[in-house]
Amino acid sequence: MRAELAAAVLPAPGILFLDEPTIGLDIEAKAAVRGFLRHLNAADRTTIILTTHDLEDITELCGRLIIIDHGLIVYDGTIDDLHTAYGSTRMLVVDLADPATVLTTGPDWAGAQVVRAQGHRRWVRFARDGISAAQLVALILADHQVLDLSIVEPDIEDVIRRIYRGETRPPGQGR
């Protein structure tokens, strides 16, 4: 794969078409290929058109994403905008000082909901178009002693899987 990539860039193309460029490579080789492609794009201004099933390639290399389903373009934009357009949710993971604490949601939570509780830890799902992470954290900190927290961004694989399963529709087409 690396030899094929080297042969493809020797003529210094303005546009480079790659199909599954990291398939079959080990972790180190994948990182090297991705680094090389980022450099090629930035330094030589080479446009890279990538077809892949490796979603890590997509998240690390692509500024623009086009999703095709049954021959139709169902999305064309950035990865961040994909999450917004398809209603992706984020997860706030909170470790509370008191494991018996119950987080109660209210109107200020703008649709955020506690989806799991285990020991000190609580998982709170919230939509990108609802309450912000900062607002949600402030609400929790106002009433509870927090040991630790983190925000888990949605996995692009989950969003794309939902699109292909028909669980979500392109913007403007309803559910």
N, C-alpha and C positions, 0 to 999 in steps of 0.2 A: 504494500500500500504506500509506504514512504517513497519507494522508487517511482511509482506511478505519479505521485504528487510532484516529485522533483522534475520528472519529464514534462509534466503539464505546465509548470511555471517557467521552464527554460526560455521559451519564446517571449516572456514578459507580456502575457495577455492582458488586455484591459478588463476582460470579463473571464472569470474562471468558473466553470461548471463542475461541481463535485457531487458524486453520488456515494453516500455513506463513507466519507473519508476516514473515519476512525474505526470502521468495522474490523474486528479481529485483532485489534491492537491492545497491548497491555496498558496499564494505568499510566506508566511513565511515557510510553510512546504516544498515547492519546494526548497527554498534556503537551508534549513537544509539538505535535501536529497542530493542536489548537493555538499554541503560542505563535507558531510560524504563520498560521493563517491570519491571526490578529495583526501581526507585524506586516504581513503582505498587504493587508487591507489599509492599515494606517500609513505605512511608509510609502508604498507604491501606488496608493489609491486604487488598488485592484478591487473591482466589484466581484464578490464571491456569491454565486448562487448555489445553495446547498440543499440537497434532498437527503433527508435522513429520518430514521426512526429513533435515533439516539437523542433523547430530549436534553441531555446534558450538553451535547454539541450545540443545540439550539440556544439554550440559556446562556452559554458562554460565548457564543460567536455572533449571534444574530441581533442586529438592531431592528430588523424588520422581519415579520413572520407572516407567511401566507399559509392558511390551512385550506386544504382542498378535500372535500368530501363528495364522493360519487361524481367526480368531474366538475364540481362547482366550487368556486371560491366562497368559503363561508366566513373567512376572516382575513383581513389585510391590515396590519398595523404593528405596534410594538407589543412586547410581552406584557408590560405594565398595563397598557390599554386593553389587552385581551382580558386580564383579570377584572378590570372595571366593566367592560362590555358584557361579559358573561356572568356577572354577579358573584365573583369569587369571594369567599369569606376567609378571614384571617382568624387565628386562634391566639388568645392571650392565655398564657400558662402562668398561674399565680400560686406561689407557695405561701400559705398563711401561717402565722405563728401558732394559732390555735386550730388544731385539726377538726374541732367540733363546730367551727364557724360555718354558718350557712350564708352564702352570698345570695341576697334577694335582689331580683331585678325590679326596676321601676320604669316609669315613663322617661326618665333621664337617660336610660340605657339605650334608647333608640333601636330596639330590636335585638340587642345583644342578649345572648342567653348562655347560662351555665349548662354545658352539655355533659360534664363528667366531674365527679369528685372522688378523690381517693387519698386518704390520709390528709396530709397538709396541702396537697395539690388540688387546684381547681382549673378546669379548662373552660374558657369563655369564648364562644364563637361570635364574631361580629362582622358585618358586611362593610365593604369598602365605602359604600355610598351612604352609610349610616353614621354612627358615632365614630370619632377618630380614636386611635389608640391612646393618644395623650388624654383625651377626655375620659375614656374608660378607666385608665390607670388612676387618674385623679379621683374619680368617684370611689374606687375601691380603697385607695389610700386614705381618703377622708374618714372612712368608717372602720378600717381594719389594719392590723399590724401585718405588714408583708415582709417575708424573709427574702424572697427572690421572685423575679418575673422575667418572662421572655415572650416575644411575639413570633409566632410561626407563620410565615407567609405560605400561601397556598402553593401546592405543587402543580407545575404546569401540566404534568402528566394527567392529573386529576381533571383539570379543566378540559383538556383535549379529549380525554376519555368520555366525559359528559357530552361533549359536542358530537362525537361519533356514535354514541348510544342514543342520541336524540333526546337526552334529558334536559337540554337547554337549546334555545334557538338563537340564531343570529340577531343582533340588535334590531329592533323595529318589527320583528316578526312574532312577538308574543311567545307564550309557552304552549 
